[in-house]
Amino acid sequence: MKILFLVAIIAVLCLLPLVPSTATISYTTKIPEQYTVTETYTTYAPRVAERAVWNEAEAHRIWKSSIKTSIESAIPPAGRSGYFSIEQYTYMKPVSMERQVTKIRLVDKVVSTEVAEHISVIKYLSR
């Protein structure tokens, strides 16, 4: 009877787990993350401005380009030598602007996993 009881206990111990063993495994993985930044950039906008332009009179221009052979020819012609006029012109002015940009970066994340293992008597004895 004692032998039968002892065999039954050994059989039950072989079928049931002996010790539940748990371990925590930690590892690092990279996950994508979206973030938004403000970027500055330069664009060009047309602007209209005014400037003074010197317009030389025709008689004065001819006198300046001619060869002066005498004292009389060295005297400039009577009247105005020219005049100023106002003209409009267009130019491109640099303008600094900002915009929101969404980017993706990889960040490290530590992941912990708990692993449970049941060690049976047969596994324990087979080590």
C-alpha positions as CSV (number, residue, x, y, z in Angstrom):
1,M,0.0,0.0,0.0
2,K,2.8,2.4,0.8
3,I,4.5,1.5,-2.5
4,L,1.3,2.2,-4.4
5,F,0.9,5.5,-2.6
6,L,4.5,6.4,-3.4
7,V,4.1,5.6,-7.1
8,A,0.9,7.7,-7.2
9,I,2.7,10.7,-5.7
10,I,5.6,10.3,-8.2
11,A,3.1,10.1,-11.1
12,V,1.3,13.2,-9.9
13,L,4.5,15.1,-9.5
14,C,5.6,14.2,-13.1
15,L,2.3,15.4,-14.5
16,L,2.0,18.7,-12.5
17,P,4.4,21.6,-12.8
18,L,6.9,21.8,-10.0
19,V,7.6,25.5,-9.9
20,P,6.2,28.3,-12.0
21,S,9.2,30.3,-13.0
22,T,8.8,33.8,-14.5
23,A,11.3,36.0,-16.2
24,T,11.1,39.5,-17.5
25,I,12.7,40.1,-20.9
26,S,13.5,43.7,-21.9
27,Y,14.6,44.7,-25.4
28,T,14.9,48.0,-27.3
29,T,13.0,48.6,-30.5
30,K,12.6,51.6,-32.8
31,I,9.1,52.9,-33.4
32,P,8.2,55.7,-35.8
33,E,7.0,58.9,-34.2
34,Q,5.5,62.0,-35.9
35,Y,6.4,65.4,-34.8
36,T,5.8,68.9,-36.2
37,V,8.4,71.6,-36.6
38,T,8.2,75.2,-37.8
39,E,10.5,75.9,-40.7
40,T,11.4,79.3,-42.1
41,Y,11.8,79.8,-45.8
42,T,12.4,82.7,-48.1
43,T,10.1,83.6,-51.0
44,Y,10.1,86.6,-53.3
45,A,7.3,89.0,-53.6
46,P,7.0,91.6,-56.4
47,R,7.2,95.2,-55.2
48,V,6.7,98.4,-57.2
49,A,9.0,101.4,-56.5
50,E,9.8,104.7,-58.0
51,R,13.1,106.2,-59.0
52,A,14.4,109.4,-60.7
53,V,15.9,109.0,-64.1
54,W,18.1,111.6,-65.8
55,N,17.0,112.3,-69.4
56,E,19.6,114.2,-71.3
57,A,18.4,116.7,-73.9
58,E,19.2,115.8,-77.5
59,A,21.2,119.0,-78.3
60,H,23.3,118.5,-75.2
61,R,24.0,114.9,-76.0
62,I,25.2,115.8,-79.5
63,W,27.3,118.7,-78.1
64,K,29.0,116.3,-75.6
65,S,29.8,113.7,-78.3
66,S,31.1,116.2,-80.9
67,I,34.8,117.2,-81.3
68,K,35.5,120.7,-79.9
69,T,37.6,122.5,-82.5
70,S,37.2,126.1,-81.3
71,I,36.2,128.1,-78.3
72,E,32.7,128.7,-79.7
73,S,32.1,125.0,-80.1
74,A,33.3,124.4,-76.5
75,I,30.4,126.5,-75.2
76,P,27.4,124.2,-74.3
77,P,24.1,124.9,-76.1
78,A,21.6,127.3,-74.5
79,G,18.7,125.8,-72.6
80,R,18.4,122.9,-70.2
81,S,20.9,120.0,-70.5
82,G,18.3,117.5,-69.5
83,Y,15.6,116.8,-67.0
84,F,14.7,114.2,-64.3
85,S,11.7,112.0,-64.7
86,I,10.1,109.6,-62.3
87,E,9.6,106.1,-63.4
88,Q,8.2,103.1,-61.7
89,Y,10.0,99.8,-61.7
90,T,9.3,96.3,-60.3
91,Y,11.7,94.3,-58.2
92,M,11.5,91.1,-56.2
93,K,11.8,91.6,-52.5
94,P,12.8,88.6,-50.3
95,V,10.2,87.8,-47.7
96,S,10.8,85.4,-44.8
97,M,7.8,83.1,-44.1
98,E,7.1,80.1,-41.8
99,R,5.3,76.8,-42.4
100,Q,4.4,73.8,-40.3
101,V,6.1,70.6,-41.4
102,T,5.3,67.1,-40.1
103,K,8.2,64.8,-40.0
104,I,8.8,61.2,-38.9
105,R,11.7,60.0,-36.7
106,L,12.6,56.7,-35.2
107,V,12.7,56.7,-31.4
108,D,14.0,54.0,-29.1
109,K,11.4,52.3,-26.9
110,V,12.1,49.7,-24.2
111,V,9.6,46.9,-24.3
112,S,9.4,44.5,-21.3
113,T,7.7,41.1,-21.6
114,E,7.1,38.7,-18.8
115,V,7.6,35.1,-19.7
116,A,6.2,32.3,-17.5
117,E,7.6,28.8,-17.7
118,H,6.4,25.8,-15.7
119,I,9.2,23.5,-14.8
120,S,8.1,19.9,-14.4
121,V,9.9,17.2,-12.5
122,I,10.9,15.5,-15.7
123,K,12.4,18.6,-17.2
124,Y,14.1,19.4,-13.9
125,L,15.6,15.9,-13.6
126,S,16.7,15.9,-17.3
127,R,19.0,18.9,-16.9
